[in-house]
């Protein structure tokens, strides 16, 4: 099992998306929906999956989370440090990785991107997948029963639905106006290195 | 963007970064797995407080960090109070607080550069799997230098939008994404021009 070498332009995109998610958490940089304290960071997670694809998207988020664990205050509200990973929202952060993979796989699997299908991909990856990891971990950390935790997390659902719609709008618009945004071509080097024997 | 590091010469500051991070990860995990009993939570809080006061940055930092956690702890406490009652609520909130306070000590007493160097060393065994520790380090450092740049670009996009009377979140998200992607292209070219292949 060899990890394929990361091409330089992919490295740059992975780094920029990790930074983009960090910037979406800066106070004042993006004030989504007025005064409601909704962080825009999971919007970045959905876009990373859709634009970088499942694996580079997941790498981008993993890199961000490692930097957060090392103590950089890159999460919304300037949060960072190992403490974040034992707090109640730890599972949602780990869920970001799964979320990017799910969004990436679904958006890639769509032959023709339509509004509805991309929105389904964003909801399944950006909400369902993230909650599926986040809620059990929150329940484990706070020892609150799963059903009660689920109920508590519904507070964030309206904001997350808006973000899924926003991510869909951006993806659809970029597909038409800036198709270079989507990383679809496999660099020649990576294809050669993986060396499929059947070819 | 500043890290949480507080300069100092305490015993915790003098510990090497890698072993310290690993040791704390174990302790913090152990605290998180404590049973839901008030004795366990009180012990965890006592250990956290004693580590701050006797081995780490001191009482004042302990108070500051606890104050910084007030909203998280309040949310945890309120949720528990509604569903489980006062005693479990206090016990569970105290345990979560103790775990977070202990974990924060690593960042308070270690420079990010030292942690990054320790991480690069820690990744060496993964060479066999094809992971390139130097490339991983490059990736981490590139993210750290890109955050302020993208932050500035985000402000520029927003100001330009405002100057034209626009307010839409959708337009902002779209423009900012394209600007970020263009920056990534330039960054990739710049890295290649500097001999990163």
Interface residues (C-beta under 8 A of the other chain):
Chain A: X1 X2 X3 X4 X5 X6 X8 X9 X10 X11 X12 X13 X14 X15 X16 X17 X18 X19 X20 X22 X23 X26 X29 X30 X32 X33 X43 X47 X51 X63 X64 X66 X67 X70 X71 X72 X73 X74 X80 X81 X82 X83 X84 X85 X86 X87 X88 X141 X142 X143 X144 X145 X148 X149 X152 X166 X169 X170 X173 X174 X178 X180 X181
Chain B: X1 X2 X3 X4 X5 X21 X24 X25 X28 X29 X31 X32 X36 X72 X75 X76 X79 X80 X82 X83 X84 X88 X92 X96 X99 X100 X101 X102 X103 X104 X106 X107 X110 X112 X115 X116 X119 X129 X130 X131 X132 X135 X138 X139 X140 X142 X143 X144 X146 X147 X149 X150 X151 X154 X155 X158 X169 X170 X172 X173 X174 X176 X177 X178 X180 X181 X183 X184 X185 X187 X188 X189 X191 X192 X196 X197
